[in-house]
Amino acid sequence: MAYFADIKHIFLAEPNMVDVNAKEYERFAGLVENTVRPEITAINGKIDWAGASREAFDSRVTEAHTFLGHLAGGVRAAANALNAYVPKLADAKRTVQDGRNVSHELRKAMRPYRWLPRDVSDGGEDPLRYWETLRPVVEADAQVGPPASRAKATAVLQQCPPLYEKAKQLFDTAKQTEKQARVACAPALRKAYELLPDYRVDSALSTSVTTNNPQLAGEVAEAAGDPHVRLPGTGTAPADVTATGAVSPALADIRADAARVPGGHLPWDWDDTKRWEQQPGELDQLKQQWITHNKEAIKAAAEKYGVPADLMGAVAYEEIGGSPLSYDEKVFSRRDTWPSWLLDAYDGGRAASLPPDYTSMGAIDMQIRRAADTLGYDAAALTEPQRTEIMNSMRDAREQIFIATKHVADLKQAAGYGLIDPTALTNAQLAEIAVRYSKGPYWQDYLSGMGSVYLNHLNIVRNGRLLD
């Protein structure tokens, strides 16, 4: 049988992002097939040339035409593989959520046994395992316990077993659905990869060529109107390149953009936060002042990544005024250097339970690991120089705005709204994206309450004209 831990990867998966990847492959294949390849084909008709090298030239044109055909074919095959996988993944994820809802009901049904350790009586993330531990105790109560215990145990036994069986069935179904689709998708992707021409290039060198060639920049600008150049609703940011050095291409790009806009950090300390507890109106003033102070960075980042600027204003409004940056630094340092026994004694185990890279930093609270993922690093294998560069950018308000906005753009895709023009997003869609930023993969548990909070923040940003 499958427990939640066995199918948590399905719960954390984002079918809509896989779908956007498939559409990116389709877009690229269409660009090659409908724009680039026809231009290569038309070259011979545009050149009137006879000479010793003409035969070699024609051969190279033919090779290029063939190369592009293989490239488009391989990429389109990858798109087809993902297109077949996406609906099955989405179905499996819905089934996991259904099972999770049932397991929450199981957790509630176990609560009469509050004498158990808290994680057992509350059910934790996997109430199925806890019911297996609890059931013999309940059955014994029902048989030999005092009358009050027998009545309690009988009620629990009436509720829990059906919920356990239903959740187990849903988790098993989800596991099999995703596994069968993945078993079909993986070989198809491998075959698509084998169709691609074995043509390799240094990504850092290609970035240097594209950024330092005025003629090529002109060609890029001329091609911007082609519908195959970029998916709708995705902004103007360049494609991501995997990080290898300390500063990823995405981070270098962000730093260059952030340096062009005014703004910066408006600091606060614990004395401020204590005062705001007594005078919350002052905190609201800081939030609005911070957004206005950094409005150019917010608007520039929003345009770059295809995100509504007022959404980023609402996200900032929620996060500004939390723990000071100095406290974030101390939390990271403790998690990074203190032994677990000292963390347990100091923080009741809360800090000890989280790795250092789970620390949220900066004015717009963002975990280091999330920033790493967003910037193209391997968050599970960060080097110290990479971590240092990320943390340096989290300390800079303008750079963090760009990083957070890029992450929100990813969440926009994960929500299934990636190809919607930013101006066409509804308030409900904006609220969902904002709650995803705040609560991560468990956003659905908080949508009704936090969604209203963010809608209120949106109104403050809009009605206060904080970004004008």
N, C-alpha and C positions, 0 to 999 in steps of 0.2 A: 504494500500500500504506500501511498505518497503522503508525507507530512508537508506542512507549509515550507519547511526548510528545503525540501526536495524540489519544490516548484517556485521558490522565491524568485529565481531568475526570470520566470515568466511574468510574475507580478511586477518586477522592475523593468521589464522590456517595454519598449515604446514602438508599437506597430506603426504608428504614423510616421516616425522617423525612418523606419525601414522603407515605408512607402515613398517618402521624399527621396531617399537614396535611389529607389527604382526609377522615379521620375527624373532624377538627375542623369542617370544612365541613358534613359530614353532621350532626354534633351541633348546630351552629348552625341549620341548616335545620330539624332536628327540633324545636328549641326554639321557633322561630317558628311552625311548622306545628301543633305539638301543645300548646303552652302559650300563647304570646302571642296568636296569631290567634284561637283559640277564645274567649279572654277578651274580645277586641275585639268579636267577633260577639255575645257574650252581653250586652254593655252595654245594648243597646236593651231587652232583656227585664227589666233590673234598674232602669231609670229610668222613673218615672212623672212625666212632665213635659210640659206644653203651654204654648206661649208663642211669642213672635215669633222667638226665636232657635232654636227646636227644629229647624226645617228646616236651618239652617246647621250645627247640631250633628250631625244625622243625616248630612249631606253629608261632614262631616269624618271621622266614623266609617267611612263607606264608603270614603273616600280612604285612610284608615289601613289598612283591610282589604286594599285593592288594592295599596297600597305594600308591605305585608308579604308578600303573595303573590309580587310581583315579586322582592323581596329573597330570599325562600326559594328561588324558582326559579333565580335566578342563582347563588346559593351552591351549590345542589345540582348544577347543571350543571358548576360548577368541580370539585366532588367527583368527578363521573362522569369528567371528563377526566383527573384525576390517577389515579383507580382503573384506568383503561385504560393509563396510562403506567407505573405502578409495577412490574407484573410484567415488562415488557420491560426496564426499567432494571435491575431485579434480575438478570435473565438476562444482560444485557450486562456487568454488574459481575462476575458469576461467571466469565464468559468471559474478561474482562480478567485476573482473578486466575489462571485456568488458563494463559493466555498468559504471565503474569509468572512463574509457576512453571517453565514450559518455558524461558523466557529465562534464568532462574537456572541451569538445567542447561546452557544454551549458554555462560553465563559460566564455569562450572566447566570445561567442555570446552576453553575457550580458554586456560586457565591455564598449560599447558606453555610458552607464549610469554611468559615473565616478563620478557624483555628489553625488551618494549614498555613505554611509559609506564604507570604503575600504573592510571590510569583506563581504559585500553584493555584491559589484560590482565584486570582485574577485571570489566570490562563495564559498570560504572556502572549507571545506571538503564535504559539502552537498549542491551543487548548486540547487538541486530540491526544497528545502525549500525556497531558496532565489528567485527562479523564481516565486514561488507561491506568495511571497511578492511583487515582482517587476511587475508582469503581469498587475494588475489593473492600475498601473502608466503608463505603456507602452500603454495600450489600450486607456487610456484617452488622452495621447499625440497624438495617431494616429487619434483620432476623433476631438479634439478641440485645439490641439497645433498649433503653428505657422508652416509655410510650412517646414522649416528645421527640426523641431521636428517631424512633421508628417512623413517625409521621413525616418528619423532615426528610428522612432517607427515601421513603416511598415516593414523595413528591419529586425528589431529584432523579430517582430511577425512572420515573415516568417521562421526564423531560429530556434527560441527557442522552440515552442510547439512540433514539431516533435522530437527534441532531448530530451525534458522532457519526453515525452511518451515512447520513446525507452529506456531511462535509467531506468524509473520506471518499465517497463516490465522486463528488465534484473534483476533488484534488486529483484523483486517479484519472478521471476523464481528461482533465486539463493536461496532465503529464503526457498521456498517450497522444493526444491531439497534436501538441507541439512537437513531440519526438518524431512522429510519423512525417510531419511536414518538413522538419529539419533534415531527416534522413534522405528525403527526396531533394531538398534544396542544396545541400552541401555538395553532392557530386555534380549537380548542374552548374553551380558556381565554379567548381574546379574545371569543368569542361569549358566553361566560358573563358576562364583565365588562360587555358591552353590555346584557345583560338586567337588570343591577342598576339601581335607581333612581339618578338623579344627585342624591344627597343628601350634602352635605359638612358636616363639622363640625371645628372646631379641636380637635385631640386634647388639647392642653394645657388648653384651657378645659373640655373634658369631664372630664378628670382632676380638675380643681379642683372641679367640680360634684359628682362622685361621692364625693370625699373630705371635703367640707365640708357634707354634707346628711344630718343624722341620720335623717330620715324615709326617704331613699333607702337609707341603710345598713341600716335595719330591713327594708326590702323585700328587699335583697340577702340578709340573714340568713334571712329567711323562705323565700326561693326556693332556698336552698342544698341542700335535699333533692331537688330536681327532678333526675332522671337526665340531663337534657339540659343542665344548667348547666355541667358539667365532665366531661371524660373521666376514667375511672377511672385511679388510679395516678399522677396528674399533680400532686398537691400542692394547695396553696391559693394559689399566687402569682397575681397578676393577669396578664392577657395583656400581651405585649410591645408597646411603642410605639416606633417608630423615633425615634432621637435627632436633635434639630436643634440644641440648644444645647450648652453645655459639660458640663452634668450631665444625662444621659439620665434619663427617667422610671424606668427599672429601677434605675439607680444611686441616685437619690434615695430610692426605696423601700427599697433595701438599707441605705443609711446610716441611715434612720429605724429599721429593725429592729435593726441592729447596735448602735445607741446604747442600746437597751433591755436588752441582756444584758451580764453581767459578762465579764471576761477582758481580753485585750490581748496585746501583743507581749512575748515572752521572748527578748531578744537574745542573740546569740553573735558571736564574732569569730574571726579566723584563729588566735589562740592557742588558743581552744577546739577548733577543728577539728584542729589539730596534736596536741593532747593526746588527742583521741578516737582518733586513729590508733594511739596506744600503749595507750589504755585505752577500748576500745569500749563497755564496760559503762556508762561515764558518758554516752555518747551515747544509749544505750537509755533511761537514766533521764531525760534531757532530753526525748526524744520522748514518753515517758509523761507527764511533768510538763506539757508543752505541751498535750497533748490534754486532760488533766484540767483544766488552768487555763482552757481555752477550750471546755469541754464544753457549756455552755449555748448558746453561739453555734452549735456543731456541731449540736446537737439542734434548735434553732430553725430553722436553715437547712434541715436535712434534712426537717423536717415541711413547711416552706413549699414546697419544690420536689419532694416526692415521692420522696426518696432515702433509703435506709437510713442511719441515723446511724453504725452501725459501719463501713459502707463508707467514709464520709468520714473516720472515725478511721483506717482502714487507709491511705487515700490520704495523710493528714497524716503518719502514722508513716513512710511511705516518703520523704517530701519533707523533713521537718524535719531540720535539722542539716547541710544542704548549704552552699553558699557563703553567707557573711554578706550581709545586705542592702547593706552598704557596697560590697561587691564587685559586686553586681548593678548598683548605681548607676554604678560606674566603667565596667563593660562597656557599659552603655547610652551613657554619655557618649563613650567612645571610638568606638563605632560611629556615633554621631550627628555627631561633630565632626572626627575625624581623617581625613586623606586616605588613600586606599586603599594608597598605597605605604608609608605609615608603619604601617598595620595589618598589611600583609604582612610587614614587617620585624619587627614586635613579636610577632605571633601566628601566624606561618606561614601567613597567609591564612585561618585559620579564622574570625576575627571579621569579616574583610573580606567574607566570602562571605554574611553575613547582615545584613539591614537592622536598624536599631535596634529596631523594634517586635517583632523576633523574640527579644528579650532576655527571659529568664525572671526574674521578680522575686518577692519576698515569701517568707514562711516556707513557704507551700505553692507551690513553684515553678510559675509560670504565665506564659506569654508575654503581652506587652502586647497583641498582636494578637488572641489568643484571648479575653482579657478584653474587648476592644473588641467583638468579635462577640457575646459573651455578653450584653453590656450594651446592645445595640441600636444601636451605632455602626457607621458604615461604616469598617471597619478599613483599607481601601485609601485612604481620604481623610480621615484624622484631622486635625483642626485642633490647633494647639498647646494651646489651652485645654482641649480634650477629652482630649488625651494627659496633660496635667498632672493633671486630675481622676482619670483612671484610675490613674496612678502613685501619687497620694496615697492612693487606696483600697487599692492593693496593699501599701502600707507599713503599713496598719492591719490587724492580725491578724483582728479580728472581721469587718471588711468583706470582707477577702479570703476568709474562710471562706464567706461568703454567695455571693461571685462564683464561687468554685471549685465550690460545691455546685450552683449554677445551671448551670454548664458540665457537671458530671457528669450532671445531669438531661437535658441535651441528648444526652449520650452514651448514656444509658439508652434514649432514644428511637431514636438511631441504631443501637443494637444490636438493636432490635426488641422491647425489654422495656418500652417507655414506658407501656403500659396495664396492666402487671402491678403489683399492690399491692406496695409496698416490702418488706413482711414476707414475701411469697411468693417472692421471688427466691432462686434456688439459689446455693450457693457458687460453682459454675462460672460462673453469670451475673454474680455480683458480681466475680469475678476478671477476667472479660472487660472489664467496664466500667472497672475500675481500670487495666488495661493500656492501654485506649484513652486514658485520661487521660494516662498516662505517655508513650506512644509515638506518639500521633497516628494518622494514616492508615495507618501501617505496623505497626499493633499486631499483626497476625497473625504477623509474623515473630518476635515476642517472647512470644507467648501461653504457650507451654509452660513456659518458664523463669520469666518474670515472674509468670505466673499463680500458680505455687507460692509465690513470694515474698509476694504479696498475701494468699494464703490464710493464710500464717503470720502476717502482720500482723493479719488479722481475728481469729485465735485469741488473739493478745496483747491486742487491744482487748477482746474478749469475756471471756476468762478473767481478765484483770486488772481487769475491771469499771471501765474507765477513763471510761466515760460515765455511770456510775450516780450 
